[in-house]
Amino acid sequence: MSEPRIKADIWIKALIRRAQVAGAFAAVVRRGDDTAGSLLLKINKLDGQATVYVPGYNFDGQRVWRRHNKDGATPEAEADLYIEKSVARDPDIWVVEVEDREGRTFLDEPIEEA
């Protein structure tokens, strides 16, 4: 049985708050649909590298996150290009960027390796 879904805007506000409480900067860089929009999470380590996390579900119906690139961090321009292509395919998508030198995601859900 899958978990109930929280509205995207509420979930995103909670993520941003967790990041801020931990001393990182986080902001919505692209607003999507309030109720059903999916999310891309960009983690910017402020060293020219970034990782984009994409939500999904595992075989048990649990929400998980996967890196857009199996190797992890990529040049920030490459991460931004991935985001641009994703937005072109899905105009309801949200994009949240976290700036954190430690590379923390502040996600509650597990991150699966590709």
Legacy VTK file of the C-alpha trace (Angstrom):
# vtk DataFile Version 3.0
C-alpha trace
ASCII
DATASET POLYDATA
POINTS 114 float
0.000 0.000 0.000
1.401 3.367 -0.943
1.695 6.277 1.458
-0.756 9.184 1.222
0.517 12.094 -0.849
1.061 15.516 0.634
0.402 18.551 -1.566
3.599 19.578 -3.325
3.695 23.122 -1.946
3.363 21.939 1.670
6.046 19.263 1.263
8.414 21.794 -0.325
7.900 24.358 2.446
8.838 21.684 4.998
11.970 20.726 3.046
13.084 24.354 2.823
12.482 24.842 6.523
14.583 21.745 7.410
17.443 23.097 5.298
17.238 26.566 6.860
17.175 25.204 10.408
20.367 23.257 9.611
22.084 26.413 8.333
21.767 25.837 4.580
20.085 28.072 2.024
17.126 26.629 0.113
14.637 28.217 -2.247
12.075 27.447 -4.898
13.655 28.361 -8.227
10.682 27.202 -10.285
7.130 26.936 -9.057
5.048 24.049 -10.350
1.504 22.863 -9.788
0.464 23.285 -6.115
-1.239 19.945 -5.780
0.196 17.512 -8.264
3.502 18.935 -9.427
6.529 16.699 -9.240
9.835 17.963 -7.874
13.467 18.110 -8.852
15.874 18.827 -6.020
19.184 20.441 -6.952
21.945 20.272 -4.369
24.587 22.909 -5.078
27.806 22.394 -3.109
29.049 25.861 -4.133
32.149 24.384 -5.746
30.888 24.269 -9.340
29.336 20.833 -8.828
25.685 19.942 -8.324
23.508 16.867 -8.004
19.878 16.677 -9.066
17.590 14.263 -7.235
14.484 12.870 -8.907
11.577 11.316 -6.966
10.230 7.883 -7.689
8.772 4.844 -6.005
10.352 1.504 -5.200
8.703 -1.888 -5.673
6.985 -1.574 -2.277
5.330 1.731 -3.225
7.616 3.732 -0.940
8.799 7.116 -2.178
12.522 7.176 -2.899
14.946 9.557 -4.567
17.494 8.849 -7.272
20.379 10.912 -8.584
19.921 12.170 -12.140
23.426 10.934 -12.830
24.540 7.595 -11.404
28.014 9.031 -10.805
26.670 11.703 -8.449
27.724 15.326 -8.750
28.224 16.866 -12.181
29.274 20.320 -13.328
26.522 22.719 -12.342
25.848 23.682 -15.978
25.161 20.020 -16.791
22.752 19.744 -13.854
20.965 22.913 -15.018
20.645 21.499 -18.536
19.040 18.337 -17.124
16.574 20.516 -15.203
15.742 22.591 -18.313
15.002 19.441 -20.322
12.829 18.050 -17.513
10.818 21.288 -17.289
10.293 21.251 -21.057
8.746 17.772 -20.733
6.673 18.545 -17.614
5.547 22.166 -17.140
4.006 21.335 -13.716
7.367 20.462 -12.192
8.849 22.274 -9.188
12.567 22.933 -8.824
14.093 23.507 -5.404
17.756 24.377 -4.978
19.677 23.803 -1.773
23.036 25.482 -1.356
25.058 23.474 1.129
28.825 22.922 1.093
28.294 19.524 2.769
25.914 18.390 0.028
23.086 17.505 2.410
19.688 16.802 0.818
17.453 17.234 3.881
15.201 14.479 2.480
13.301 12.168 4.813
12.855 9.496 2.169
15.652 7.087 1.204
18.038 7.750 -1.675
18.486 4.739 -3.926
21.649 4.069 -5.842
21.116 3.712 -9.599
LINES 1 115
114 0 1 2 3 4 5 6 7 8 9 10 11 12 13 14 15 16 17 18 19 20 21 22 23 24 25 26 27 28 29 30 31 32 33 34 35 36 37 38 39 40 41 42 43 44 45 46 47 48 49 50 51 52 53 54 55 56 57 58 59 60 61 62 63 64 65 66 67 68 69 70 71 72 73 74 75 76 77 78 79 80 81 82 83 84 85 86 87 88 89 90 91 92 93 94 95 96 97 98 99 100 101 102 103 104 105 106 107 108 109 110 111 112 113
